[in-house]
Amino acid sequence: MQEKVVFKLEVFEERIKRRAMKVVCDFPGVTLIDVKEKGKLKVNGEFDKFEMTKKLKKVYEFVDIIAVGPDGEPAQNQKLVKKPEPKVKKAPSYRGWNLGFFK
């Protein structure tokens, strides 16, 4: 089963970030890696999260798991309810009328 795991990885050295990314990329079963948020590393896929934590701790000793959850987004599970739009009456058009002063 695919899972989404969020690791706390607050690193300021670019060298350590590259090493951590290499460890995660080489891990079998990883499908998606997200590092957009500062200090967080999000990994999706089917893998052993504790083995990955052990390998990341060899690169940087202050690595923790923040959150673990299923790989689905909450927006997919919720049904969207479409609200009906209010009906607006249109003003009558005077173009079709044959009035003498509009000619």
Buried (B, 14 or more C-beta within 10 A) or exposed (E): EEBBBBBEBEBEEEEEBEBBBEBBEEBEEBEEBEBEEEEBBBBBBEBEBEEBBEBBEEBBEEBEBEEEEEBEEEEEEEEEEEEEEEEEEEEEEEEEEEEEEEE
